[in-house]
Structures are given as structure tokens and as C-alpha cells.
Amino acid sequence: MIHADLSDRQDGWREQLWTGQITADRFEVTCLPFFTYGICYLDVVTIDSDHQVASVVQKSGHRTLRVALVAQHQDRDQLHELLHGKVVEAALPHEWLQGTYLSVDLPPDADPTALVER
């Protein structure tokens, strides 16, 4: 596991990224980042001495679609179910965080139109 620095958004923030180690300082991202922009599933990154992402050295061609629901919204649970159904129907890998953040993997050949249309 490595970390991505998110301190540009809030001091001290980091996101944990699950990875597979390729070499001593190269890792393949094996999760769907929620908050780290510019890094997607299967991208290869290098790390610094603090095990934080230093750079992306190889893009996988995957993209990430992110959705954040307002936790206190009166229709949050219904929106969660609707979104969950859409990504399952599209057979796209996805992860939820705390029921309000959704990260969807868009492989190189994926068409996200069904997910972003009204």
C-alpha cells in the first residue's frame, strides 16, 4: 500500500492506494482512487522515500468516473441505489466509500454514456 498526497486540498490529507509492487520503487495501482486525480486503475507509479506517489510513469488507458452524494440529502439512499444499479447493469468495476462516494473504472473500451445521461 502506498499513499497519494492530497495536502493541496487540505493539510495532511492522503489517500491510501492498493498496489502491486513491480520493482523497488514502481507500483501498479490495483484499486479505484476516490480523491486522487490523474491516477487510474492499473497505472504504474513511482514512490518517494515516504511511500507517497512521486510520478505516474505509465498510463493504463483506464479512466475514473467519480460521484459524490451529499450525505444529508433526503434522497441519498435512492440515488445510491439508482447509481449502483446503473454501474452493475453496465458491468463496470466500481467501489463505494461510506455509501456516498462512488468510483467507477472505465476501461479503455468502455462507453460511459449510459452512466452520464439523464
Biopython code that builds the backbone (N, CA, C, O; Angstrom):
import numpy as np
from Bio.PDB.StructureBuilder import StructureBuilder

atoms = [
    (1, "MET", "N", (0.831, -1.167, 0.000)),
    (1, "MET", "CA", (0.000, 0.000, 0.000)),
    (1, "MET", "C", (0.886, 1.244, 0.000)),
    (1, "MET", "O", (1.880, 1.325, 0.722)),
    (2, "ILE", "N", (0.496, 2.205, -0.829)),
    (2, "ILE", "CA", (1.225, 3.470, -0.892)),
    (2, "ILE", "C", (0.212, 4.596, -0.665)),
    (2, "ILE", "O", (-0.979, 4.336, -0.494)),
    (3, "HIS", "N", (0.679, 5.831, -0.664)),
    (3, "HIS", "CA", (-0.211, 6.965, -0.429)),
    (3, "HIS", "C", (-0.045, 8.020, -1.519)),
    (3, "HIS", "O", (1.026, 8.181, -2.104)),
    (4, "ALA", "N", (-1.134, 8.728, -1.769)),
    (4, "ALA", "CA", (-1.103, 9.887, -2.657)),
    (4, "ALA", "C", (-1.305, 11.117, -1.784)),
    (4, "ALA", "O", (-2.192, 11.143, -0.931)),
    (5, "ASP", "N", (-0.491, 12.123, -1.999)),
    (5, "ASP", "CA", (-0.560, 13.361, -1.221)),
    (5, "ASP", "C", (-1.726, 14.215, -1.705)),
    (5, "ASP", "O", (-1.797, 14.568, -2.882)),
    (6, "LEU", "N", (-2.632, 14.542, -0.803)),
    (6, "LEU", "CA", (-3.772, 15.391, -1.122)),
    (6, "LEU", "C", (-3.741, 16.687, -0.319)),
    (6, "LEU", "O", (-4.769, 17.340, -0.139)),
    (7, "SER", "N", (-2.565, 17.052, 0.157)),
    (7, "SER", "CA", (-2.448, 18.231, 1.024)),
    (7, "SER", "C", (-2.759, 19.534, 0.286)),
    (7, "SER", "O", (-2.951, 20.570, 0.923)),
    (8, "ASP", "N", (-2.812, 19.496, -1.057)),
    (8, "ASP", "CA", (-3.218, 20.697, -1.786)),
    (8, "ASP", "C", (-4.694, 21.014, -1.558)),
    (8, "ASP", "O", (-5.137, 22.141, -1.780)),
    (9, "ARG", "N", (-5.454, 20.006, -1.110)),
    (9, "ARG", "CA", (-6.878, 20.205, -0.807)),
    (9, "ARG", "C", (-7.103, 20.481, 0.672)),
    (9, "ARG", "O", (-7.916, 21.329, 1.040)),
    (10, "GLN", "N", (-6.380, 19.762, 1.511)),
    (10, "GLN", "CA", (-6.438, 20.003, 2.958)),
    (10, "GLN", "C", (-5.143, 19.482, 3.572)),
    (10, "GLN", "O", (-4.702, 18.372, 3.277)),
    (11, "ASP", "N", (-4.555, 20.288, 4.416)),
    (11, "ASP", "CA", (-3.267, 19.973, 5.015)),
    (11, "ASP", "C", (-3.285, 18.592, 5.670)),
    (11, "ASP", "O", (-4.149, 18.287, 6.492)),
    (12, "GLY", "N", (-2.318, 17.773, 5.288)),
    (12, "GLY", "CA", (-2.161, 16.453, 5.884)),
    (12, "GLY", "C", (-2.985, 15.343, 5.254)),
    (12, "GLY", "O", (-2.847, 14.184, 5.645)),
    (13, "TRP", "N", (-3.830, 15.661, 4.300)),
    (13, "TRP", "CA", (-4.660, 14.626, 3.686)),
    (13, "TRP", "C", (-3.831, 13.743, 2.770)),
    (13, "TRP", "O", (-2.957, 14.215, 2.043)),
    (14, "ARG", "N", (-4.129, 12.430, 2.821)),
    (14, "ARG", "CA", (-3.528, 11.448, 1.925)),
    (14, "ARG", "C", (-4.589, 10.411, 1.600)),
    (14, "ARG", "O", (-5.519, 10.185, 2.374)),
    (15, "GLU", "N", (-4.434, 9.787, 0.445)),
    (15, "GLU", "CA", (-5.311, 8.669, 0.086)),
    (15, "GLU", "C", (-4.468, 7.417, -0.011)),
    (15, "GLU", "O", (-3.411, 7.416, -0.642)),
    (16, "GLN", "N", (-4.941, 6.342, 0.622)),
    (16, "GLN", "CA", (-4.266, 5.049, 0.510)),
    (16, "GLN", "C", (-4.596, 4.443, -0.846)),
    (16, "GLN", "O", (-5.746, 4.458, -1.283)),
    (17, "LEU", "N", (-3.588, 3.919, -1.494)),
    (17, "LEU", "CA", (-3.787, 3.251, -2.777)),
    (17, "LEU", "C", (-3.257, 1.819, -2.676)),
    (17, "LEU", "O", (-2.095, 1.593, -2.338)),
    (18, "TRP", "N", (-4.125, 0.871, -2.973)),
    (18, "TRP", "CA", (-3.685, -0.517, -3.029)),
    (18, "TRP", "C", (-2.914, -0.708, -4.320)),
    (18, "TRP", "O", (-3.321, -0.235, -5.381)),
    (19, "THR", "N", (-1.786, -1.415, -4.215)),
    (19, "THR", "CA", (-0.911, -1.574, -5.370)),
    (19, "THR", "C", (-0.276, -2.953, -5.389)),
    (19, "THR", "O", (-0.308, -3.691, -4.404)),
    (20, "GLY", "N", (0.297, -3.276, -6.526)),
    (20, "GLY", "CA", (1.170, -4.425, -6.659)),
    (20, "GLY", "C", (2.562, -3.893, -6.954)),
    (20, "GLY", "O", (2.733, -3.033, -7.818)),
    (21, "GLN", "N", (3.551, -4.399, -6.243)),
    (21, "GLN", "CA", (4.920, -3.906, -6.432)),
    (21, "GLN", "C", (5.545, -4.558, -7.661)),
    (21, "GLN", "O", (5.525, -5.779, -7.814)),
    (22, "ILE", "N", (6.101, -3.716, -8.534)),
    (22, "ILE", "CA", (6.760, -4.187, -9.750)),
    (22, "ILE", "C", (8.270, -4.226, -9.544)),
    (22, "ILE", "O", (8.921, -5.230, -9.834)),
    (23, "THR", "N", (8.820, -3.120, -9.040)),
    (23, "THR", "CA", (10.237, -3.022, -8.676)),
    (23, "THR", "C", (10.297, -2.319, -7.323)),
    (23, "THR", "O", (9.262, -2.066, -6.706)),
    (24, "ALA", "N", (11.495, -2.006, -6.865)),
    (24, "ALA", "CA", (11.639, -1.367, -5.552)),
    (24, "ALA", "C", (10.877, -0.056, -5.445)),
    (24, "ALA", "O", (10.383, 0.291, -4.372)),
    (25, "ASP", "N", (10.778, 0.678, -6.556)),
    (25, "ASP", "CA", (10.088, 1.975, -6.484)),
    (25, "ASP", "C", (8.963, 2.136, -7.504)),
    (25, "ASP", "O", (8.460, 3.243, -7.694)),
    (26, "ARG", "N", (8.560, 1.041, -8.165)),
    (26, "ARG", "CA", (7.457, 1.097, -9.130)),
    (26, "ARG", "C", (6.322, 0.193, -8.672)),
    (26, "ARG", "O", (6.522, -0.950, -8.260)),
    (27, "PHE", "N", (5.112, 0.761, -8.763)),
    (27, "PHE", "CA", (3.934, 0.055, -8.287)),
    (27, "PHE", "C", (2.799, 0.200, -9.292)),
    (27, "PHE", "O", (2.633, 1.252, -9.909)),
    (28, "GLU", "N", (2.011, -0.878, -9.450)),
    (28, "GLU", "CA", (0.832, -0.837, -10.291)),
    (28, "GLU", "C", (-0.382, -0.630, -9.392)),
    (28, "GLU", "O", (-0.583, -1.376, -8.434)),
    (29, "VAL", "N", (-1.181, 0.370, -9.695)),
    (29, "VAL", "CA", (-2.365, 0.687, -8.883)),
    (29, "VAL", "C", (-3.429, -0.381, -9.131)),
    (29, "VAL", "O", (-3.812, -0.634, -10.273)),
    (30, "THR", "N", (-3.906, -1.008, -8.040)),
    (30, "THR", "CA", (-4.866, -2.099, -8.155)),
    (30, "THR", "C", (-6.209, -1.758, -7.498)),
    (30, "THR", "O", (-7.018, -2.646, -7.231)),
    (31, "CYS", "N", (-6.435, -0.474, -7.241)),
    (31, "CYS", "CA", (-7.698, -0.021, -6.668)),
    (31, "CYS", "C", (-8.250, 1.111, -7.525)),
    (31, "CYS", "O", (-7.620, 1.532, -8.495)),
    (32, "LEU", "N", (-9.414, 1.594, -7.162)),
    (32, "LEU", "CA", (-10.034, 2.717, -7.858)),
    (32, "LEU", "C", (-9.924, 3.940, -6.964)),
    (32, "LEU", "O", (-10.649, 4.039, -5.974)),
    (33, "PRO", "N", (-9.043, 4.866, -7.283)),
    (33, "PRO", "CA", (-8.883, 6.049, -6.434)),
    (33, "PRO", "C", (-10.171, 6.871, -6.347)),
    (33, "PRO", "O", (-10.876, 7.060, -7.339)),
    (34, "PHE", "N", (-10.457, 7.351, -5.143)),
    (34, "PHE", "CA", (-11.636, 8.191, -4.931)),
    (34, "PHE", "C", (-11.307, 9.677, -5.076)),
    (34, "PHE", "O", (-12.095, 10.437, -5.639)),
    (35, "PHE", "N", (-10.159, 10.084, -4.574)),
    (35, "PHE", "CA", (-9.849, 11.508, -4.475)),
    (35, "PHE", "C", (-8.593, 11.922, -5.242)),
    (35, "PHE", "O", (-8.359, 13.113, -5.443)),
    (36, "THR", "N", (-7.798, 10.967, -5.664)),
    (36, "THR", "CA", (-6.533, 11.260, -6.335)),
    (36, "THR", "C", (-6.763, 11.387, -7.834)),
    (36, "THR", "O", (-7.052, 10.400, -8.512)),
    (37, "TYR", "N", (-6.633, 12.596, -8.344)),
    (37, "TYR", "CA", (-6.824, 12.822, -9.775)),
    (37, "TYR", "C", (-5.533, 12.508, -10.525)),
    (37, "TYR", "O", (-4.436, 12.678, -9.994)),
    (38, "GLY", "N", (-5.679, 12.050, -11.763)),
    (38, "GLY", "CA", (-4.524, 11.766, -12.605)),
    (38, "GLY", "C", (-3.946, 10.377, -12.427)),
    (38, "GLY", "O", (-2.966, 10.024, -13.084)),
    (39, "ILE", "N", (-4.536, 9.586, -11.552)),
    (39, "ILE", "CA", (-4.095, 8.200, -11.344)),
    (39, "ILE", "C", (-5.319, 7.304, -11.453)),
    (39, "ILE", "O", (-6.336, 7.542, -10.802)),
    (40, "CYS", "N", (-5.211, 6.270, -12.281)),
    (40, "CYS", "CA", (-6.323, 5.352, -12.512)),
    (40, "CYS", "C", (-5.873, 3.907, -12.290)),
    (40, "CYS", "O", (-4.690, 3.618, -12.110)),
    (41, "TYR", "N", (-6.855, 3.022, -12.311)),
    (41, "TYR", "CA", (-6.627, 1.591, -12.169)),
    (41, "TYR", "C", (-5.569, 1.119, -13.177)),
    (41, "TYR", "O", (-5.641, 1.449, -14.360)),
    (42, "LEU", "N", (-4.610, 0.362, -12.705)),
    (42, "LEU", "CA", (-3.522, -0.260, -13.464)),
    (42, "LEU", "C", (-2.450, 0.707, -13.959)),
    (42, "LEU", "O", (-1.542, 0.290, -14.678)),
    (43, "ASP", "N", (-2.529, 1.978, -13.597)),
    (43, "ASP", "CA", (-1.426, 2.899, -13.892)),
    (43, "ASP", "C", (-0.202, 2.462, -13.095)),
    (43, "ASP", "O", (-0.336, 1.871, -12.024)),
    (44, "VAL", "N", (0.968, 2.745, -13.604)),
    (44, "VAL", "CA", (2.218, 2.447, -12.901)),
    (44, "VAL", "C", (2.781, 3.762, -12.374)),
    (44, "VAL", "O", (2.921, 4.742, -13.106)),
    (45, "VAL", "N", (3.099, 3.750, -11.082)),
    (45, "VAL", "CA", (3.602, 4.953, -10.421)),
    (45, "VAL", "C", (4.929, 4.663, -9.740)),
    (45, "VAL", "O", (5.262, 3.513, -9.452)),
    (46, "THR", "N", (5.679, 5.727, -9.489)),
    (46, "THR", "CA", (6.874, 5.619, -8.654)),
    (46, "THR", "C", (6.561, 6.276, -7.319)),
    (46, "THR", "O", (5.627, 7.071, -7.205)),
    (47, "ILE", "N", (7.357, 5.932, -6.308)),
    (47, "ILE", "CA", (7.147, 6.497, -4.974)),
    (47, "ILE", "C", (8.414, 7.170, -4.479)),
    (47, "ILE", "O", (9.512, 6.928, -4.981)),
    (48, "ASP", "N", (8.228, 8.026, -3.474)),
    (48, "ASP", "CA", (9.376, 8.670, -2.835)),
    (48, "ASP", "C", (9.726, 7.896, -1.561)),
    (48, "ASP", "O", (9.169, 6.829, -1.307)),
    (49, "SER", "N", (10.630, 8.427, -0.782)),
    (49, "SER", "CA", (11.100, 7.731, 0.429)),
    (49, "SER", "C", (10.025, 7.621, 1.508)),
    (49, "SER", "O", (10.178, 6.835, 2.443)),
    (50, "ASP", "N", (8.942, 8.391, 1.399)),
    (50, "ASP", "CA", (7.828, 8.318, 2.357)),
    (50, "ASP", "C", (6.697, 7.412, 1.854)),
    (50, "ASP", "O", (5.604, 7.411, 2.421)),
    (51, "HIS", "N", (6.957, 6.654, 0.806)),
    (51, "HIS", "CA", (5.958, 5.775, 0.173)),
    (51, "HIS", "C", (4.761, 6.552, -0.358)),
    (51, "HIS", "O", (3.635, 6.054, -0.354)),
    (52, "GLN", "N", (5.013, 7.769, -0.813)),
    (52, "GLN", "CA", (3.977, 8.569, -1.457)),
    (52, "GLN", "C", (4.258, 8.613, -2.955)),
    (52, "GLN", "O", (5.409, 8.558, -3.388)),
    (53, "VAL", "N", (3.187, 8.712, -3.735)),
    (53, "VAL", "CA", (3.330, 8.767, -5.181)),
    (53, "VAL", "C", (4.228, 9.936, -5.573)),
    (53, "VAL", "O", (4.001, 11.075, -5.164)),
    (54, "ALA", "N", (5.249, 9.636, -6.370)),
    (54, "ALA", "CA", (6.137, 10.679, -6.887)),
    (54, "ALA", "C", (5.743, 11.047, -8.307)),
    (54, "ALA", "O", (5.742, 12.225, -8.667)),
    (55, "SER", "N", (5.402, 10.033, -9.131)),
    (55, "SER", "CA", (5.004, 10.316, -10.511)),
    (55, "SER", "C", (4.293, 9.113, -11.111)),
    (55, "SER", "O", (4.421, 7.983, -10.641)),
    (56, "VAL", "N", (3.545, 9.395, -12.156)),
    (56, "VAL", "CA", (2.919, 8.348, -12.973)),
    (56, "VAL", "C", (3.864, 8.102, -14.138)),
    (56, "VAL", "O", (4.149, 9.016, -14.912)),
    (57, "VAL", "N", (4.350, 6.874, -14.266)),
    (57, "VAL", "CA", (5.315, 6.576, -15.321)),
    (57, "VAL", "C", (4.702, 5.808, -16.495)),
    (57, "VAL", "O", (5.295, 5.731, -17.571)),
    (58, "GLN", "N", (3.513, 5.243, -16.281)),
    (58, "GLN", "CA", (2.840, 4.541, -17.378)),
    (58, "GLN", "C", (1.339, 4.585, -17.147)),
    (58, "GLN", "O", (0.844, 4.106, -16.126)),
    (59, "LYS", "N", (0.618, 5.162, -18.097)),
    (59, "LYS", "CA", (-0.838, 5.206, -18.023)),
    (59, "LYS", "C", (-1.400, 3.909, -18.588)),
    (59, "LYS", "O", (-0.886, 3.377, -19.572)),
    (60, "SER", "N", (-2.454, 3.405, -17.965)),
    (60, "SER", "CA", (-3.071, 2.148, -18.378)),
    (60, "SER", "C", (-4.110, 2.331, -19.477)),
    (60, "SER", "O", (-4.481, 1.369, -20.149)),
    (61, "GLY", "N", (-4.574, 3.549, -19.660)),
    (61, "GLY", "CA", (-5.662, 3.794, -20.596)),
    (61, "GLY", "C", (-7.021, 3.781, -19.919)),
    (61, "GLY", "O", (-8.029, 4.118, -20.540)),
    (62, "HIS", "N", (-7.053, 3.392, -18.640)),
    (62, "HIS", "CA", (-8.297, 3.417, -17.881)),
    (62, "HIS", "C", (-8.597, 4.851, -17.464)),
    (62, "HIS", "O", (-7.697, 5.679, -17.324)),
    (63, "ARG", "N", (-9.886, 5.123, -17.269)),
    (63, "ARG", "CA", (-10.329, 6.412, -16.736)),
    (63, "ARG", "C", (-11.162, 6.138, -15.492)),
    (63, "ARG", "O", (-11.599, 5.009, -15.270)),
    (64, "THR", "N", (-11.379, 7.163, -14.687)),
    (64, "THR", "CA", (-12.159, 7.002, -13.472)),
    (64, "THR", "C", (-13.296, 8.010, -13.469)),
    (64, "THR", "O", (-13.085, 9.210, -13.641)),
    (65, "LEU", "N", (-14.506, 7.501, -13.269)),
    (65, "LEU", "CA", (-15.676, 8.352, -13.101)),
    (65, "LEU", "C", (-15.966, 8.399, -11.606)),
    (65, "LEU", "O", (-16.090, 7.360, -10.956)),
    (66, "ARG", "N", (-16.074, 9.614, -11.064)),
    (66, "ARG", "CA", (-16.313, 9.780, -9.626)),
    (66, "ARG", "C", (-17.628, 10.507, -9.390)),
    (66, "ARG", "O", (-17.997, 11.427, -10.119)),
    (67, "VAL", "N", (-18.327, 10.061, -8.342)),
    (67, "VAL", "CA", (-19.583, 10.696, -7.942)),
    (67, "VAL", "C", (-19.546, 10.862, -6.428)),
    (67, "VAL", "O", (-19.131, 9.959, -5.703)),
    (68, "ALA", "N", (-19.987, 12.029, -5.961)),
    (68, "ALA", "CA", (-20.108, 12.272, -4.523)),
    (68, "ALA", "C", (-21.551, 12.652, -4.231)),
    (68, "ALA", "O", (-22.090, 13.590, -4.819)),
    (69, "LEU", "N", (-22.166, 11.919, -3.322)),
    (69, "LEU", "CA", (-23.527, 12.226, -2.897)),
    (69, "LEU", "C", (-23.481, 13.031, -1.601)),
    (69, "LEU", "O", (-22.607, 12.809, -0.763)),
    (70, "VAL", "N", (-24.404, 13.950, -1.438)),
    (70, "VAL", "CA", (-24.493, 14.720, -0.199)),
    (70, "VAL", "C", (-25.054, 13.793, 0.884)),
    (70, "VAL", "O", (-26.167, 13.282, 0.755)),
    (71, "ALA", "N", (-24.289, 13.583, 1.937)),
    (71, "ALA", "CA", (-24.669, 12.625, 2.975)),
    (71, "ALA", "C", (-26.037, 12.929, 3.593)),
    (71, "ALA", "O", (-26.784, 12.007, 3.918)),
    (72, "GLN", "N", (-26.367, 14.196, 3.756)),
    (72, "GLN", "CA", (-27.625, 14.563, 4.407)),
    (72, "GLN", "C", (-28.787, 14.752, 3.428)),
    (72, "GLN", "O", (-29.884, 15.119, 3.850)),
    (73, "HIS", "N", (-28.574, 14.513, 2.139)),
    (73, "HIS", "CA", (-29.633, 14.713, 1.146)),
    (73, "HIS", "C", (-30.775, 13.739, 1.422)),
    (73, "HIS", "O", (-30.545, 12.567, 1.719)),
    (74, "GLN", "N", (-32.003, 14.236, 1.321)),
    (74, "GLN", "CA", (-33.169, 13.405, 1.654)),
    (74, "GLN", "C", (-33.325, 12.194, 0.735)),
    (74, "GLN", "O", (-33.918, 11.193, 1.135)),
    (75, "ASP", "N", (-32.807, 12.271, -0.480)),
    (75, "ASP", "CA", (-32.934, 11.163, -1.428)),
    (75, "ASP", "C", (-31.633, 10.388, -1.624)),
    (75, "ASP", "O", (-31.483, 9.664, -2.607)),
    (76, "ARG", "N", (-30.698, 10.539, -0.695)),
    (76, "ARG", "CA", (-29.380, 9.917, -0.854)),
    (76, "ARG", "C", (-29.474, 8.408, -1.064)),
    (76, "ARG", "O", (-28.828, 7.876, -1.967)),
    (77, "ASP", "N", (-30.258, 7.713, -0.256)),
    (77, "ASP", "CA", (-30.333, 6.252, -0.377)),
    (77, "ASP", "C", (-30.906, 5.825, -1.729)),
    (77, "ASP", "O", (-30.443, 4.851, -2.323)),
    (78, "GLN", "N", (-31.909, 6.551, -2.213)),
    (78, "GLN", "CA", (-32.494, 6.228, -3.515)),
    (78, "GLN", "C", (-31.491, 6.514, -4.639)),
    (78, "GLN", "O", (-31.397, 5.744, -5.595)),
    (79, "LEU", "N", (-30.741, 7.620, -4.526)),
    (79, "LEU", "CA", (-29.713, 7.933, -5.520)),
    (79, "LEU", "C", (-28.607, 6.888, -5.511)),
    (79, "LEU", "O", (-28.107, 6.491, -6.563)),
    (80, "HIS", "N", (-28.229, 6.446, -4.314)),
    (80, "HIS", "CA", (-27.207, 5.396, -4.192)),
    (80, "HIS", "C", (-27.672, 4.150, -4.942)),
    (80, "HIS", "O", (-26.921, 3.586, -5.738)),
    (81, "GLU", "N", (-28.899, 3.723, -4.688)),
    (81, "GLU", "CA", (-29.430, 2.520, -5.338)),
    (81, "GLU", "C", (-29.506, 2.691, -6.853)),
    (81, "GLU", "O", (-29.182, 1.767, -7.600)),
    (82, "LEU", "N", (-29.932, 3.863, -7.307)),
    (82, "LEU", "CA", (-30.011, 4.131, -8.745)),
    (82, "LEU", "C", (-28.629, 4.050, -9.391)),
    (82, "LEU", "O", (-28.455, 3.381, -10.409)),
    (83, "LEU", "N", (-27.654, 4.727, -8.801)),
    (83, "LEU", "CA", (-26.293, 4.707, -9.347)),
    (83, "LEU", "C", (-25.693, 3.304, -9.306)),
    (83, "LEU", "O", (-25.055, 2.859, -10.260)),
    (84, "HIS", "N", (-25.906, 2.626, -8.201)),
    (84, "HIS", "CA", (-25.369, 1.269, -8.063)),
    (84, "HIS", "C", (-25.951, 0.362, -9.151)),
    (84, "HIS", "O", (-25.231, -0.422, -9.770)),
    (85, "GLY", "N", (-27.239, 0.477, -9.372)),
    (85, "GLY", "CA", (-27.883, -0.322, -10.415)),
    (85, "GLY", "C", (-27.324, -0.027, -11.799)),
    (85, "GLY", "O", (-27.142, -0.936, -12.609)),
    (86, "LYS", "N", (-27.054, 1.242, -12.066)),
    (86, "LYS", "CA", (-26.507, 1.626, -13.378)),
    (86, "LYS", "C", (-25.118, 1.031, -13.613)),
    (86, "LYS", "O", (-24.846, 0.519, -14.699)),
    (87, "VAL", "N", (-24.233, 1.090, -12.608)),
    (87, "VAL", "CA", (-22.880, 0.560, -12.824)),
    (87, "VAL", "C", (-22.885, -0.964, -12.883)),
    (87, "VAL", "O", (-22.093, -1.562, -13.612)),
    (88, "VAL", "N", (-23.778, -1.596, -12.114)),
    (88, "VAL", "CA", (-23.894, -3.058, -12.188)),
    (88, "VAL", "C", (-24.422, -3.458, -13.564)),
    (88, "VAL", "O", (-23.913, -4.390, -14.186)),
    (89, "GLU", "N", (-25.454, -2.740, -14.036)),
    (89, "GLU", "CA", (-26.020, -3.022, -15.363)),
    (89, "GLU", "C", (-24.976, -2.838, -16.464)),
    (89, "GLU", "O", (-24.960, -3.586, -17.442)),
    (90, "ALA", "N", (-24.116, -1.853, -16.304)),
    (90, "ALA", "CA", (-23.059, -1.603, -17.289)),
    (90, "ALA", "C", (-21.867, -2.549, -17.115)),
    (90, "ALA", "O", (-20.935, -2.531, -17.920)),
    (91, "ALA", "N", (-21.899, -3.373, -16.067)),
    (91, "ALA", "CA", (-20.833, -4.342, -15.763)),
    (91, "ALA", "C", (-19.476, -3.662, -15.618)),
    (91, "ALA", "O", (-18.460, -4.176, -16.086)),
    (92, "LEU", "N", (-19.470, -2.493, -14.961)),
    (92, "LEU", "CA", (-18.219, -1.768, -14.746)),
    (92, "LEU", "C", (-17.734, -1.960, -13.313)),
    (92, "LEU", "O", (-18.522, -1.870, -12.372)),
    (93, "PRO", "N", (-16.445, -2.223, -13.144)),
    (93, "PRO", "CA", (-15.900, -2.328, -11.788)),
    (93, "PRO", "C", (-16.095, -1.000, -11.058)),
    (93, "PRO", "O", (-15.932, 0.071, -11.642)),
    (94, "HIS", "N", (-16.444, -1.083, -9.782)),
    (94, "HIS", "CA", (-16.699, 0.127, -9.013)),
    (94, "HIS", "C", (-16.461, -0.134, -7.527)),
    (94, "HIS", "O", (-16.437, -1.278, -7.075)),
    (95, "GLU", "N", (-16.290, 0.932, -6.798)),
    (95, "GLU", "CA", (-16.139, 0.854, -5.349)),
    (95, "GLU", "C", (-16.920, 1.994, -4.723)),
    (95, "GLU", "O", (-16.991, 3.093, -5.275)),
    (96, "TRP", "N", (-17.510, 1.719, -3.552)),
    (96, "TRP", "CA", (-18.202, 2.743, -2.769)),
    (96, "TRP", "C", (-17.389, 3.017, -1.509)),
    (96, "TRP", "O", (-16.761, 2.115, -0.955)),
    (97, "LEU", "N", (-17.407, 4.259, -1.068)),
    (97, "LEU", "CA", (-16.798, 4.649, 0.194)),
    (97, "LEU", "C", (-17.869, 5.343, 1.023)),
    (97, "LEU", "O", (-18.418, 6.367, 0.617)),
    (98, "GLN", "N", (-18.156, 4.782, 2.175)),
    (98, "GLN", "CA", (-19.130, 5.337, 3.117)),
    (98, "GLN", "C", (-20.508, 5.561, 2.503)),
    (98, "GLN", "O", (-21.284, 6.372, 3.007)),
    (99, "GLY", "N", (-20.815, 4.859, 1.435)),
    (99, "GLY", "CA", (-22.127, 4.965, 0.824)),
    (99, "GLY", "C", (-22.395, 6.266, 0.094)),
    (99, "GLY", "O", (-23.473, 6.442, -0.474)),
    (100, "THR", "N", (-21.436, 7.183, 0.097)),
    (100, "THR", "CA", (-21.654, 8.482, -0.545)),
    (100, "THR", "C", (-20.673, 8.780, -1.671)),
    (100, "THR", "O", (-20.952, 9.628, -2.519)),
    (101, "TYR", "N", (-19.545, 8.108, -1.695)),
    (101, "TYR", "CA", (-18.551, 8.329, -2.751)),
    (101, "TYR", "C", (-18.491, 7.092, -3.627)),
    (101, "TYR", "O", (-18.343, 5.973, -3.136)),
    (102, "LEU", "N", (-18.606, 7.305, -4.924)),
    (102, "LEU", "CA", (-18.565, 6.223, -5.894)),
    (102, "LEU", "C", (-17.411, 6.461, -6.852)),
    (102, "LEU", "O", (-17.239, 7.563, -7.374)),
    (103, "SER", "N", (-16.626, 5.424, -7.077)),
    (103, "SER", "CA", (-15.537, 5.463, -8.042)),
    (103, "SER", "C", (-15.779, 4.320, -9.030)),
    (103, "SER", "O", (-15.907, 3.161, -8.634)),
    (104, "VAL", "N", (-15.839, 4.661, -10.316)),
    (104, "VAL", "CA", (-16.145, 3.673, -11.363)),
    (104, "VAL", "C", (-14.965, 3.592, -12.321)),
    (104, "VAL", "O", (-14.492, 4.609, -12.829)),
    (105, "ASP", "N", (-14.496, 2.372, -12.562)),
    (105, "ASP", "CA", (-13.418, 2.158, -13.529)),
    (105, "ASP", "C", (-13.999, 2.122, -14.932)),
    (105, "ASP", "O", (-14.958, 1.402, -15.211)),
    (106, "LEU", "N", (-13.390, 2.925, -15.814)),
    (106, "LEU", "CA", (-13.769, 2.918, -17.223)),
    (106, "LEU", "C", (-12.583, 2.378, -18.019)),
    (106, "LEU", "O", (-11.657, 3.125, -18.339)),
    (107, "PRO", "N", (-12.609, 1.070, -18.345)),
    (107, "PRO", "CA", (-11.531, 0.501, -19.149)),
    (107, "PRO", "C", (-11.426, 1.229, -20.495)),
    (107, "PRO", "O", (-12.350, 1.942, -20.886)),
    (108, "PRO", "N", (-10.318, 1.053, -21.194)),
    (108, "PRO", "CA", (-10.103, 1.780, -22.453)),
    (108, "PRO", "C", (-11.253, 1.684, -23.451)),
    (108, "PRO", "O", (-11.498, 2.638, -24.190)),
    (109, "ASP", "N", (-11.956, 0.571, -23.490)),
    (109, "ASP", "CA", (-13.043, 0.394, -24.470)),
    (109, "ASP", "C", (-14.426, 0.695, -23.907)),
    (109, "ASP", "O", (-15.423, 0.500, -24.603)),
    (110, "ALA", "N", (-14.511, 1.168, -22.660)),
    (110, "ALA", "CA", (-15.807, 1.410, -22.015)),
    (110, "ALA", "C", (-16.455, 2.689, -22.531)),
    (110, "ALA", "O", (-15.785, 3.691, -22.780)),
    (111, "ASP", "N", (-17.767, 2.627, -22.684)),
    (111, "ASP", "CA", (-18.549, 3.795, -23.083)),
    (111, "ASP", "C", (-19.373, 4.238, -21.877)),
    (111, "ASP", "O", (-20.310, 3.542, -21.487)),
    (112, "PRO", "N", (-19.039, 5.384, -21.280)),
    (112, "PRO", "CA", (-19.746, 5.828, -20.073)),
    (112, "PRO", "C", (-21.074, 6.528, -20.345)),
    (112, "PRO", "O", (-21.696, 7.022, -19.405)),
    (113, "THR", "N", (-21.529, 6.589, -21.589)),
    (113, "THR", "CA", (-22.716, 7.358, -21.950)),
    (113, "THR", "C", (-23.912, 6.999, -21.088)),
    (113, "THR", "O", (-24.615, 7.895, -20.619)),
    (114, "ALA", "N", (-24.163, 5.730, -20.867)),
    (114, "ALA", "CA", (-25.333, 5.308, -20.089)),
    (114, "ALA", "C", (-25.261, 5.784, -18.640)),
    (114, "ALA", "O", (-26.290, 5.915, -17.976)),
    (115, "LEU", "N", (-24.062, 6.041, -18.156)),
    (115, "LEU", "CA", (-23.918, 6.492, -16.768)),
    (115, "LEU", "C", (-24.065, 7.997, -16.610)),
    (115, "LEU", "O", (-24.417, 8.474, -15.531)),
    (116, "VAL", "N", (-23.805, 8.736, -17.653)),
    (116, "VAL", "CA", (-23.806, 10.191, -17.519)),
    (116, "VAL", "C", (-25.008, 10.872, -18.175)),
    (116, "VAL", "O", (-25.177, 12.085, -18.051)),
    (117, "GLU", "N", (-25.836, 10.101, -18.867)),
    (117, "GLU", "CA", (-27.043, 10.663, -19.463)),
    (117, "GLU", "C", (-28.113, 10.818, -18.390)),
    (117, "GLU", "O", (-28.122, 10.088, -17.398)),
    (118, "ARG", "N", (-28.991, 11.750, -18.591)),
    (118, "ARG", "CA", (-30.108, 11.940, -17.646)),
    (118, "ARG", "C", (-31.215, 10.980, -17.923)),
    (118, "ARG", "O", (-32.232, 10.995, -17.230)),
]
sb = StructureBuilder()
sb.init_structure("model")
sb.init_model(0)
sb.init_chain("A")
sb.init_seg("    ")
for serial, (resi, resn, name, xyz) in enumerate(atoms, 1):
    if name == "N":
        sb.init_residue(resn, " ", resi, " ")
    sb.init_atom(name, np.array(xyz, "f"), 0.0, 1.0, " ", f" {name:<3s}", serial, name[0])
structure = sb.get_structure()
